[in-house]
Amino acid sequence: MTDTNRHTSNTVNTNAVSGLIVQGGLVTGDIHQHLPAPRPPTPRPCQLLSAPAGFVGRDDKLAALDACTTAVISAIGGAGGFGKTWLALTWANRNLGRFPDGQLSADLRGFGPGEPRHPADVLADFLAALGVDRDHQPTDLDARIALYRTHTAGRRLLILLDNAATADQVEPLLPGGTTCTVLITSRHRLPSLLARHGAHPVHVDVLTDAEARTLLESALGHSAERAVTDLTALCKGFPLALGLIAARIRSEPTLIDDLVADLGALGLAALDSDDPAASLPTVLSWSLRRLTEQHRTVFGLLGIAPGPDIALPAVVSLTGLSHSLARQALSALEEASLLERRPGGRYVMHDLIRDYAASTVLSEDVREAALVRVMDFYLHTAVAAEPLVDAYRSPAPLAPPAAGVQPLPMADFTAAMAWFEAEHAALLATQRAAVALGRHRVVWHIAWTLNGFHIRRGQLHDALTVWRIALDAAAHLPDPIIRIRAHRNFGRACSMLGRHQEAIRNLDRALVLAEHIHDPAHQAHTHLQITHSWQNQGDYRRALVHAHHALDLYLALDKPTSKADAFNLVGWCAAHLDEFDIAHDHCAAALTLQRRHHNVVGEAAALDSLGFVAHRRGDHRKALILYNQALDIRRFHDAYEVANTLDSIGRPYAASGQHGRARAVWLEALDLYRQQGRTADAQRVQRQLDELRPP
């Protein structure tokens, strides 16, 4: 009985089910069966929002999604406000033709003002869109998942699961079969989806400067070039920040200058709003909801840590946690896309996220205690590294670190230099943070421990900066030795950068202070630096006077490598005054002492001086041997002096007719001088190259 209103006059004994009519037992007479009219076909689901009009750039991410033609699942991750949803919607709308059976879309509300959506509720909506009446859907979650997968298997559907909180929220919503494509966006990385379901990760980062400019110019036009440049720099590619600014400019274009000023002065606070979705601080706050209290505390402390990035050992001291707990916290924050791990174990936050993190540290006591710990970590680790970089430098007294600080040990010269290289920006920031807290001894000690590294690397402008700050701090400290060292090292940096008047003024001040307290060692050290300063100005007669003063003082002191430095300087100055026998004898004595005490930096200086003496005497072959011995040492131990030795090597090459070799070493020296900001030296070498016979 399949036809509607079919008539029969026979007696029927039946237990049949037909349509919606159930009859059992013995029936006599006519039977009239009335079936409902067929239901209209379920319309194809089209739940996707349209592509966002303000979307710019992201060509590499769109291409990555295009390339995933064989991937069933793509997981788009990134921080809140980084444009994950816009990327997903843009790609989806550009590829609608690939999904003839429609699209399902749901905001899972993983991060927002309310509670995340339960998978059962999302499944109910999806099944309804696929034609299953809500009244006929099973209430059991597993049964509902099975029915959903039955209805999606074999179909070519696009399923967008936006703003997911966890993998557990997503997994029940994965379709049956392999013909559907799933896009998932989340602030969390959802590693279990990658491991268990082969999801393809697409990480969304900040916009490039060009992309940011395009977005702003769409609101500003090309007439506001300066404003676009300023806003691009202030937002550092943060998509939501750029979008909020563009929206405000469209609504109030006359206030653009005020907006630039507010953003520069207030930072993140300038992007707050009563509308949660239009408030960057509020959007970022949603990322903290699933963190533990301890992890939220670590997040806040990372916002106040000095430096552009940070490594695990510093985090341990910053937070006062064990290595394992600190590592767990960093992993949780990375999983929440609140910070990014970069090569070398460095962790970094976007500047606006960092501003928000700093705003979450409520207690000033907690803030200051954390800063003191991390400052002491950097300082005491630098103190451990500094003797390996400059073994013959007198240590400066230092108070013990704060409780909970775990400075790193240093194995050797290579490890020390690598640590200084990795943490250089953090050390500079630590000095500035110490100024803000009035920790004057820390300010001075940071400059002291960085000095050898700066000189070896030729980072003279950094040396000048840290010693200028340290000189101001020294004025607040009672110890005259600290002030002497500050004036002397600041003067040295000035001299090496060609700021001769400022150099002599500070070196003379250091000498007066040393004489006032009758300290012969610091008098000798200062005379030595004054020698360098006068020779840098080309006045070797004055330089020789101070070199002799330094040597006389060192002869009475038990400082053999310093005595050797003075011998070498006397010889160097004498050679420039054509007193070659005196020069050779003093430089040879310096070489013997430096080798006896294994001071390779001093050994290289003496070899360089003897090379100069040989060159001035016309023995170019011997000069090249000595210079190259010095160069071999300096390439490994003293980057600043490499340029000087290369400059010197070119002269005996040129004098002996080896113009090609002279040109090669002078070109290398020229490049190094320019890198070190030594303009006068670079100009001199350029003149030497210009005067050299063409190859």
LINFEN-V859001 format. One line per field, one symbol per residue. ss: DSSP state (~ for helix, > for strand, _ for the rest). psi: psi as a letter, one per 40 degrees, with the letter a starting at -180 (. if undefined). A space follows every 50 residues. Layout:
ss->???
psi->???
//
This chain:
ss->______>>___>>>__>>__>>__>>>___>>____________>>____ ________~~~~~~~~~_____>>>>>______~~~~~~~~~~~_~~~__ _>>>>>>___________~~~~~~~~~~~____~~~____~~~~~~~~~~ ~~_____>>>>>>>__~~~~~_________>>>>>>____~~~~~~~__> >>>_____~~~~~~~~~~~~____~~~~~~~~~~~___~~~~~~~~~~~~ ~_~~~~~~~~~~~~~~~~~~~____~~~_~~~~~~~~~____~~~~~~~~ ~~_______>>~~~~~~~~___~~~~~~~~~~~~~____>>>___>>>__ ~~~~~~~~~____~~~~~~~~~~~~~~~~~~~~~~~~~~___________ ____________~~~~~~~~~~~~~~~~~~~~~~~~~__~~~~~~~~~~~ ~~~~~~~__~~~~~~~~~~~~~~~_____~~~~~~~~~~~~~~~~~___~ ~~~~~~~~~~~~~~~~___~~~~~~~~~~~~~~~~~___~~~~~~~~~~~ ~~~~~____~~~~~~~~~~~~~~~~~___~~~~~~~~~~~~~~~~~___~ ~~~~~~~~~~~~~~~~___~~~~~~~~~~~~~~~~~~_~~~~~~~~~~~~ ~~~~~___~~~~~~~~~~~~~~~~~___~~~~~~~~~~~~~____
psi->geihfhhieihhhifihhbehhhiahhiaihhhhiiiiiiihihhgehii hhdehiafddddddddefdehdhhhhiiiheefddddddddddefdeege eahihhhefdhadaiiihdddddddddddeehiddeiidhdddddddddd edheigihhhgifididddddeehiiaeeihhhhiidiefddddddefih hhhhaiiiddddddddddddieefdddddddddddfehdddddddddddd dgdeeddddddddddebddefiidhdeehdddddddeedeiidddddddd dddehiieiiiddddddddeiidddddddddddddefeihhiiefhhiii ddddddddeehdhddddddddddddddddddddddddddgdehhihihii iihehgiiihdaddddddddddedddddddddddddefgdddddddddde ddddddefgddddddddddddddddeiehdddddddddddddddddeegd ddddddddddddddddefgdddddddddddddddddeegddddddddddd dddddeiggddddddddddddddddeefgdddddddddddddddddefgd ddddddddddddddddeegdddddddddddddddddegddeddddddddd dddddeegdddddddddddddddddefgddddddddddddeihi.
//
